[in-house]
Amino acid sequence: MNKAMNLLKRIILFFVGMSIIQFGVALFLKTNIGSDPFTVFTQGLAFALDKTGLKNFSVVKMISGADQVTPGVANMIILIVLFAVILLVERSRIKIGTLICVVGVGPIIDLGVKVVSYFPVESYNYFIKALLVVFGCLIIAIGFAVLSATNVGVAPNDIVPFIIQDKTKVQYRWIRITLDAGFLIIGFILGGKVGLGTVIAMITTGPFIQFCLPYGEKFVNLLVNEKDVDVEESVTATA
């Protein structure tokens, strides 16, 4: 019973961390001066798909709340495709947190964009927008620190590099750099915004995450109140 309750707490905290991350992503999108490579790819894909008949599908309208393929809808499509690939190639890596990301990330991005839209972000000068991107990177780092500490899985796009590493034996950093470069180039070609925000994201996100990780661990452990519990086994059984 105690294990089940602790697992439930971790899943809730995972959702909280994921939500914090997506609000940071929403802030990126509203500044419109560029963002991290994956968000550029998501934004570009949204622009491209919005020119197709996909926006007329009822499920798209339900998710985005409009006749529009939003970045949230595009993100969900990307994650579903990657999830299907992982399911076929190495399904053992899929955990309950992965499923939460597939279902929840897209709608939360769109919700975050709507919330941020209440503030005149797009009318701010370039310097203020740059500061907001830095703040967005910090928000993402805080969310990631909480999400990571729950230890119940990661998003499909974060699983892919590890699968490639196992199959090719290439160092993770080179795989990540290659994938990020691919996301950036394809996203830019499709219409995603690349700019000062992209540079800021590449410079600050890593250090911010490294700084926040220990605090995320302490925060989760404080709320979960467990030590050395084999969460991985419980999550695998649940999934």
C-alpha positions as CSV (number, residue, x, y, z in Angstrom):
1,M,0.0,0.0,0.0
2,N,2.8,2.4,0.9
3,K,4.6,1.6,-2.4
4,A,1.5,2.3,-4.4
5,M,0.9,5.6,-2.6
6,N,4.5,6.7,-3.2
7,L,4.2,5.8,-6.8
8,L,1.0,7.8,-7.1
9,K,2.8,10.8,-5.5
10,R,5.7,10.4,-8.0
11,I,3.3,10.3,-11.0
12,I,1.6,13.5,-9.7
13,L,4.9,15.2,-9.3
14,F,6.0,14.0,-12.8
15,F,2.8,15.7,-14.2
16,V,3.7,18.9,-12.2
17,G,7.2,18.9,-13.6
18,M,6.0,18.2,-17.1
19,S,3.5,21.1,-16.8
20,I,6.2,23.5,-15.6
21,I,8.4,22.6,-18.5
22,Q,5.6,23.2,-21.1
23,F,4.8,26.6,-19.6
24,G,8.5,27.5,-20.2
25,V,8.1,26.3,-23.7
26,A,5.0,28.4,-24.1
27,L,7.0,31.5,-23.0
28,F,9.6,30.7,-25.7
29,L,6.9,30.6,-28.3
30,K,5.3,33.9,-27.4
31,T,8.5,35.9,-27.3
32,N,9.0,34.8,-31.0
33,I,12.7,35.3,-31.0
34,G,13.7,31.7,-31.2
35,S,13.8,28.7,-28.8
36,D,15.5,25.3,-28.2
37,P,15.9,23.1,-31.3
38,F,13.0,20.7,-30.5
39,T,10.6,23.6,-29.9
40,V,11.8,25.2,-33.2
41,F,11.0,21.8,-34.9
42,T,7.6,21.7,-33.2
43,Q,6.8,25.3,-34.2
44,G,7.9,24.7,-37.8
45,L,5.9,21.5,-38.1
46,A,2.8,23.3,-36.7
47,F,3.2,26.0,-39.5
48,A,3.5,23.3,-42.2
49,L,0.6,21.2,-41.0
50,D,-1.6,24.2,-40.5
51,K,-1.5,24.6,-44.3
52,T,-3.0,21.2,-44.8
53,G,-6.5,19.8,-44.2
54,L,-5.4,18.4,-40.9
55,K,-6.7,21.5,-39.1
56,N,-10.3,20.6,-40.0
57,F,-10.2,17.3,-38.1
58,S,-12.4,17.3,-35.0
59,V,-9.7,15.9,-32.8
60,V,-7.4,18.8,-33.7
61,K,-10.1,21.3,-32.9
62,M,-10.7,19.5,-29.6
63,I,-7.0,19.7,-28.6
64,S,-6.2,23.2,-29.8
65,G,-9.7,24.8,-29.3
66,A,-9.6,26.2,-32.8
67,D,-9.4,25.4,-36.5
68,Q,-5.6,25.5,-36.3
69,V,-2.7,23.1,-35.9
70,T,-1.0,24.6,-32.9
71,P,2.5,23.8,-31.6
72,G,0.8,21.7,-29.0
73,V,-1.0,19.6,-31.6
74,A,2.3,19.3,-33.6
75,N,4.1,18.2,-30.5
76,M,1.5,15.5,-29.8
77,I,1.9,14.2,-33.3
78,I,5.7,14.0,-33.0
79,L,5.5,12.2,-29.6
80,I,2.9,9.7,-30.9
81,V,5.1,8.9,-33.9
82,L,8.2,8.5,-31.7
83,F,6.2,6.4,-29.2
84,A,5.1,4.0,-32.0
85,V,8.7,3.7,-33.1
86,I,9.9,3.0,-29.6
87,L,7.1,0.5,-29.1
88,L,8.3,-1.5,-32.1
89,V,12.0,-1.2,-31.5
90,E,12.5,-1.3,-27.7
91,R,9.3,-1.2,-25.8
92,S,11.0,-2.0,-22.4
93,R,12.0,1.7,-22.2
94,I,8.4,2.9,-22.2
95,K,7.2,3.7,-18.7
96,I,4.1,5.4,-17.3
97,G,5.8,8.8,-17.5
98,T,6.3,8.3,-21.2
99,L,2.6,7.7,-21.7
100,I,1.8,10.9,-19.6
101,C,4.1,12.9,-21.9
102,V,2.5,11.5,-25.1
103,V,-1.0,12.5,-23.9
104,G,-0.4,15.6,-21.8
105,V,2.5,17.6,-23.3
106,G,0.6,19.0,-26.4
107,P,-2.5,20.3,-24.6
108,I,-0.4,21.8,-21.8
109,I,1.7,23.7,-24.3
110,D,-1.4,25.2,-25.9
111,L,-2.8,26.0,-22.5
112,G,0.5,27.6,-21.5
113,V,0.4,29.7,-24.7
114,K,-3.2,30.9,-23.9
115,V,-2.1,31.9,-20.4
116,V,1.0,33.7,-21.5
117,S,-1.2,35.5,-24.2
118,Y,-2.9,37.4,-21.4
119,F,0.4,39.4,-21.1
120,P,1.6,41.6,-24.0
121,V,4.8,39.6,-24.5
122,E,5.0,40.1,-28.2
123,S,4.9,43.9,-27.8
124,Y,7.9,44.0,-25.4
125,N,11.3,45.2,-26.7
126,Y,14.0,42.8,-27.7
127,F,15.9,43.1,-24.5
128,I,12.9,42.2,-22.3
129,K,12.1,39.3,-24.6
130,A,15.6,38.0,-24.2
131,L,15.2,38.2,-20.4
132,L,11.9,36.3,-20.7
133,V,13.7,33.6,-22.7
134,V,16.3,33.3,-19.9
135,F,13.4,33.0,-17.4
136,G,11.8,30.4,-19.6
137,C,15.0,28.4,-19.6
138,L,15.0,28.6,-15.8
139,I,11.4,27.4,-15.7
140,I,12.2,24.5,-17.9
141,A,15.1,23.6,-15.8
142,I,13.0,23.6,-12.6
143,G,10.4,21.5,-14.2
144,F,12.9,19.0,-15.6
145,A,14.6,18.7,-12.2
146,V,11.3,17.7,-10.6
147,L,10.3,15.4,-13.5
148,S,13.7,13.7,-13.5
149,A,13.7,13.1,-9.7
150,T,10.4,11.2,-9.9
151,N,12.1,8.4,-11.9
152,V,9.0,7.3,-13.7
153,G,10.1,7.7,-17.3
154,V,10.8,10.4,-19.8
155,A,9.3,11.7,-23.0
156,P,9.7,9.7,-26.3
157,N,12.1,12.3,-27.8
158,D,14.4,11.9,-24.8
159,I,14.4,8.1,-25.1
160,V,15.4,8.0,-28.8
161,P,19.0,9.1,-28.3
162,F,19.6,6.3,-25.8
163,I,18.2,3.7,-28.2
164,I,20.5,5.1,-31.0
165,Q,23.4,4.9,-28.5
166,D,22.7,1.3,-27.7
167,K,22.4,0.4,-31.4
168,T,25.4,2.3,-32.7
169,K,27.7,2.6,-29.6
170,V,28.3,6.3,-30.6
171,Q,28.7,8.6,-27.6
172,Y,25.5,10.2,-26.3
173,R,26.7,13.8,-26.7
174,W,27.3,13.3,-30.4
175,I,23.9,11.7,-31.0
176,R,22.2,14.5,-29.1
177,I,24.1,17.2,-31.0
178,T,23.2,15.6,-34.3
179,L,19.5,15.2,-33.4
180,D,19.3,18.8,-32.1
181,A,21.0,20.1,-35.3
182,G,18.5,18.1,-37.3
183,F,15.5,19.4,-35.4
184,L,16.9,22.9,-35.7
185,I,17.5,22.7,-39.5
186,I,14.2,21.0,-40.3
187,G,12.2,23.3,-38.0
188,F,13.8,26.4,-39.6
189,I,13.0,25.1,-43.1
190,L,9.4,24.5,-42.1
191,G,9.0,28.0,-40.7
192,G,10.1,27.7,-37.0
193,K,11.7,30.8,-35.5
194,V,15.4,30.7,-35.0
195,G,17.1,33.7,-33.4
196,L,18.7,35.1,-30.2
197,G,16.4,32.9,-28.1
198,T,17.8,29.8,-29.7
199,V,21.4,30.9,-28.7
200,I,20.2,31.7,-25.2
201,A,18.5,28.3,-24.8
202,M,21.6,26.5,-26.0
203,I,23.8,28.4,-23.6
204,T,21.7,28.5,-20.4
205,T,19.4,25.4,-20.3
206,G,22.2,22.9,-19.5
207,P,23.7,24.9,-16.7
208,F,20.3,25.8,-15.3
209,I,19.3,22.1,-15.3
210,Q,22.6,21.1,-13.6
211,F,22.0,23.7,-10.9
212,C,18.4,22.7,-10.3
213,L,18.7,18.9,-10.3
214,P,19.8,18.5,-6.7
215,Y,17.0,20.7,-5.5
216,G,14.5,18.7,-7.6
217,E,15.7,15.5,-5.9
218,K,15.4,17.0,-2.5
219,F,11.9,18.4,-3.2
220,V,10.6,15.0,-4.5
221,N,12.1,13.0,-1.7
222,L,10.6,15.5,0.8
223,L,7.1,14.9,-0.5
224,V,7.4,11.2,-1.3
225,N,9.1,10.3,2.0
226,E,10.8,7.1,0.8
227,K,14.3,5.8,0.5
228,D,15.8,3.2,-1.7
229,V,12.5,2.0,-3.0
230,D,12.6,0.1,-6.3
231,V,10.3,2.5,-8.2
232,E,11.5,1.2,-11.5
233,E,10.0,-2.3,-10.8
234,S,6.7,-0.8,-9.7
235,V,6.4,1.5,-12.7
236,T,7.2,-1.3,-15.1
237,A,4.5,-3.5,-13.6
238,T,2.0,-0.6,-13.8
239,A,2.8,0.1,-17.4
